Amino acid sequence: MTIRIERRLEQPHWLAVAVPSASIVLALLLTGAVLLVTGHDPVHAYHRLFDAAFVGKDALTQTLVSATPLAFTGLAAAAAFRMQLFNIGAEGQLYFGAIFAAATALYLHSWPSALLIAAMVVAGAVGGAAWAAIPGVLRAFCRTNEIITSLMLNYVAALILNYLIFDSLSYWRDTSTPEAKVFPQGKMLPGGANWPSWGIVHSGPGLVIPLGFGVAVLVAVGLWALYSRTRFGFEVQVLGDSPRAARYAGIRTRRKILAVMCLSGAIAGIGGASQDGDFRHLLDPRGLQQAGYGYAGIVVAALGRYNPFAVVLISVLLGGLQNAGYALQGADFPSGLVGVMEGLILFSALGCELLRRYRVRVVRRTGHEPTVPATEPTS
Amino acid sequence: MNNGIVVVVAASGVLYGTPLLFAALGELLAERSGVLNLGVEGMMLVGAVMGFWAVQRVHGDSAIVLTAAIFVAALAGAAMALIHAFLVVTLRANQIVSGLALTIFAGAVGLSSYLGNDLNLADKPAKHAFDQISPFGLQKLPVVGPILFGQPLLVYISWVCVILIALYLSRTRPGLNVRAVGESPAAADAMGINVARYRYAHTIVGGAFAGVGGACFSLMITPQWVDGLTQGAGWIAIALVIFAFWRPELCLVGAYFFGAFSALPFTLQARGVTVAPELFQALPYVATVVVLVIVSMGWTKRGLGAPAALGTPYVREEL
C-alpha cells in the first residue's frame, strides 16, 4: 500500500470552510501535545484560555483591543502577499505610523477632535507608507529581496522609536516634570486625540468597540473593492499569479510593486495611529514592541487566505488568543505559548492547504493500479 | 599594538561573526538543495535555549558538558528544520510562508521563549561556557594573533566546517548531487538521485548548523539565556548567503564583516564613546540592507549564483 497525492481538477466549495476549521483543530491538538510534553494540563489551559478570551467579564472588549492592531497588520500583509510581495515589515511600519500620528496630534492639539482624528489617520498612513517605500523602491528598482530588507527595517524602526523616547529630548518625549527625566516616557496626547469607542453590550461580559476596529473594517471593505472591483486590483492579482503573463500584458511591474508596498505600509501605519489614539494616548515604545503585531499579522493574513473580510474575522480569533495569553501569563501558562500556537496554526493551515489542491489516495500495490479513483471529486 | 581599536574590533568581529557563520553555512546547504528556509532565526533561538538548558542540567566535566550542549543544540535546530522540510518537501507548501511560520513558531515570542520560561533558564549565568583558548601560543603573534588565535574553540570548529563544506560541495559525489538537485531537480531525478531525500537531509543538517549558531550566543558570547537574544542574527545569516553568492568560503568573510558591525556598539561603549547607542545598534541592520542592495543591483538571479530551483517544490509529474 502506498499513499498517492494527486492534483484536484476541481475544488469543492465545502473545502473553503472545512480546511481552515480543520487546521485550527489540528493546531489545538498539536499545542495540546506541546503542553502535555512540558507537563501542563491542556484541557485546563484551553478552558482558561477560552474564558479569558471570549467569555469572562470584559474579555471580548479586551479581545477587540488586541484584535484591532492585528486586523491592520493582517490586512497590510494580505494586501502585499496577494501580489507575492512579502512585506514582513508591518511591525516597523506600524511604529512609524504611531510616530507620525503622535507628532500630528501633538502639533495640531487645538484642532477639533473629529478633524484631529482624521489627521492622525492620514499621518499614520503616510508614516507607514514612507517606511514601506524603502523596501518597495529597493525591490522595484534594485531587485533587492524585500523580505530581508523589510525585516531589517523593523529592527531599525524599533531602535528609532527607543531613541525618540529614551535617548533624546525629542518632540515626542515628556520633559515637563523632573520625574519624566528619570523615567522617560512620551508626552500625553491632547484630549481631542482620544479616539471614541462605543459600548454595544452593557449587560453580562459587556462589549466596547474601539473606533480603530471600525476603521479596520472600513479598510477591509476598501481593500476588497480595490482588489476585486478595479483595474488596479486585477493587475495586482495577475502580477501575483504570473509575473510573466503580467509583463506580456504590459502591466507596469515596478509601479505596482511600489504602490502595493506603500498601500501595505499605509494600512499598517493606520494601525499605529489607532494604537496612539485608541489605547495608549502617548508614543509608547515598550507597549508597541511587546506583542509582535507585525508578525502575528502574517499569521492572520495567511489563515484568512488574503481575503480582507476573513482577515478581520481571524484577527478577532487571534486577538482573543493574544489577549488571553497576556492575561494568563504565569507559572502554568508560560509566555511564548501564544507564539507556539500561532506558529502551529500557520503550519496546520499550510499543511491542510495541500488537501485543497490535491487529493490523497491510498493505493494498493497488489496487481494492477486501480483505474477508478477511490473517491470522486464532488463538484 | 595588540590592544589597538582596530584589532579589538576585528577580534570581536570574528567572535560575533561565528554564530552568523554557522547559521549561514546551514542555510547555504539547504538552499543549495533548493530549499529556502526563512526560519533560521527560530532555529537559532531554539538551539540557543536547548544548548543552554543542557549546560545548566548536565553534570560533569566542563568539556563533556559543553560537547553535549552543542549536540543538544544541533539536535534542536535539526528538529525545527524537520518541520519545515516536511511541509515544503512532502506537503509542497509555500517555502516562504512555511519559513516565516517556523520563525513565529520557534522564535522570540514562541517556542524558545516558552522553553526558556518553562525550564526556568532566564537571567542565570551559564555554569559552563566556551573560554578563549590559544593553540600553540599563536596568540602572541602581532595583530593576527589576538584576532584569529585568541578565540573560543567554536571559532576554530567553524573554520573546519567551512573547509569541509566547501570540499563536500565541490569535490564529492553527494556534493555534486546536491547541486544538481538545487539547479535542476528534474534532471537530477532522471539521473536517479532521490530529490526528496537530498532536500530533507540538507534542510535538516542546515537546521543543526543554525542550532549550533544559536548556541554560540548562549554558550560563548552572552553566555546566558535571554528571550530573543539572537536579535535578528538569523535574518542577517540569510542575507549573508546571498551576499556570499552561495559559496561557503565567502560566507566566512561576510560573517566577520557583519560580526564586526554587531560588535561595534559594545566596543565603542566600552571605550566611552558617548553617542546614542541606538545609532550603533542599528548598524548591522542598515549594513545588511546596504550590502544586499549593492549585491542585487546589476545582477540577475542566475548571475548571482542562486540555485535555479531555489524556492520551488519538485513534483515529478507536474512539469
Boltz contact constraints between the chains, C-beta under 6 A:
constraints:
  - contact:
      token1: [A, 38]
      token2: [B, 118]
      max_distance: 6.0
  - contact:
      token1: [A, 86]
      token2: [B, 96]
      max_distance: 6.0
  - contact:
      token1: [A, 138]
      token2: [B, 293]
      max_distance: 6.0
  - contact:
      token1: [A, 142]
      token2: [B, 293]
      max_distance: 6.0
  - contact:
      token1: [A, 142]
      token2: [B, 296]
      max_distance: 6.0
  - contact:
      token1: [A, 142]
      token2: [B, 297]
      max_distance: 6.0
  - contact:
      token1: [A, 143]
      token2: [B, 296]
      max_distance: 6.0
  - contact:
      token1: [A, 144]
      token2: [B, 292]
      max_distance: 6.0
  - contact:
      token1: [A, 144]
      token2: [B, 293]
      max_distance: 6.0
  - contact:
      token1: [A, 144]
      token2: [B, 296]
      max_distance: 6.0
  - contact:
      token1: [A, 148]
      token2: [B, 239]
      max_distance: 6.0
  - contact:
      token1: [A, 149]
      token2: [B, 289]
      max_distance: 6.0
  - contact:
      token1: [A, 151]
      token2: [B, 235]
      max_distance: 6.0
  - contact:
      token1: [A, 152]
      token2: [B, 285]
      max_distance: 6.0
  - contact:
      token1: [A, 152]
      token2: [B, 288]
      max_distance: 6.0
  - contact:
      token1: [A, 152]
      token2: [B, 289]
      max_distance: 6.0
  - contact:
      token1: [A, 155]
      token2: [B, 232]
      max_distance: 6.0
  - contact:
      token1: [A, 155]
      token2: [B, 285]
      max_distance: 6.0
  - contact:
      token1: [A, 156]
      token2: [B, 282]
      max_distance: 6.0
  - contact:
      token1: [A, 156]
      token2: [B, 285]
      max_distance: 6.0
  - contact:
      token1: [A, 159]
      token2: [B, 278]
      max_distance: 6.0
  - contact:
      token1: [A, 159]
      token2: [B, 281]
      max_distance: 6.0
  - contact:
      token1: [A, 159]
      token2: [B, 282]
      max_distance: 6.0
  - contact:
      token1: [A, 162]
      token2: [B, 278]
      max_distance: 6.0
  - contact:
      token1: [A, 163]
      token2: [B, 276]
      max_distance: 6.0
  - contact:
      token1: [A, 163]
      token2: [B, 278]
      max_distance: 6.0
  - contact:
      token1: [A, 167]
      token2: [B, 276]
      max_distance: 6.0
  - contact:
      token1: [A, 292]
      token2: [B, 109]
      max_distance: 6.0
  - contact:
      token1: [A, 295]
      token2: [B, 104]
      max_distance: 6.0
  - contact:
      token1: [A, 298]
      token2: [B, 100]
      max_distance: 6.0
  - contact:
      token1: [A, 302]
      token2: [B, 97]
      max_distance: 6.0
  - contact:
      token1: [A, 334]
      token2: [B, 114]
      max_distance: 6.0
  - contact:
      token1: [A, 334]
      token2: [B, 117]
      max_distance: 6.0
  - contact:
      token1: [A, 334]
      token2: [B, 118]
      max_distance: 6.0
  - contact:
      token1: [A, 335]
      token2: [B, 113]
      max_distance: 6.0
  - contact:
      token1: [A, 335]
      token2: [B, 117]
      max_distance: 6.0
  - contact:
      token1: [A, 336]
      token2: [B, 110]
      max_distance: 6.0
  - contact:
      token1: [A, 336]
      token2: [B, 113]
      max_distance: 6.0
  - contact:
      token1: [A, 336]
      token2: [B, 114]
      max_distance: 6.0
  - contact:
      token1: [A, 337]
      token2: [B, 114]
      max_distance: 6.0
  - contact:
      token1: [A, 339]
      token2: [B, 104]
      max_distance: 6.0
  - contact:
      token1: [A, 339]
      token2: [B, 109]
      max_distance: 6.0
  - contact:
      token1: [A, 339]
      token2: [B, 110]
      max_distance: 6.0
  - contact:
      token1: [A, 340]
      token2: [B, 110]
      max_distance: 6.0
  - contact:
      token1: [A, 340]
      token2: [B, 111]
      max_distance: 6.0
  - contact:
      token1: [A, 340]
      token2: [B, 114]
      max_distance: 6.0
  - contact:
      token1: [A, 342]
      token2: [B, 104]
      max_distance: 6.0
  - contact:
      token1: [A, 343]
      token2: [B, 101]
      max_distance: 6.0
  - contact:
      token1: [A, 343]
      token2: [B, 104]
      max_distance: 6.0
  - contact:
      token1: [A, 343]
      token2: [B, 105]
      max_distance: 6.0
  - contact:
      token1: [A, 343]
      token2: [B, 110]
      max_distance: 6.0
  - contact:
      token1: [A, 346]
      token2: [B, 101]
      max_distance: 6.0
  - contact:
      token1: [A, 347]
      token2: [B, 101]
      max_distance: 6.0
  - contact:
      token1: [A, 350]
      token2: [B, 87]
      max_distance: 6.0
  - contact:
      token1: [A, 350]
      token2: [B, 93]
      max_distance: 6.0
  - contact:
      token1: [A, 350]
      token2: [B, 98]
      max_distance: 6.0
  - contact:
      token1: [A, 351]
      token2: [B, 91]
      max_distance: 6.0
  - contact:
      token1: [A, 354]
      token2: [B, 91]
      max_distance: 6.0
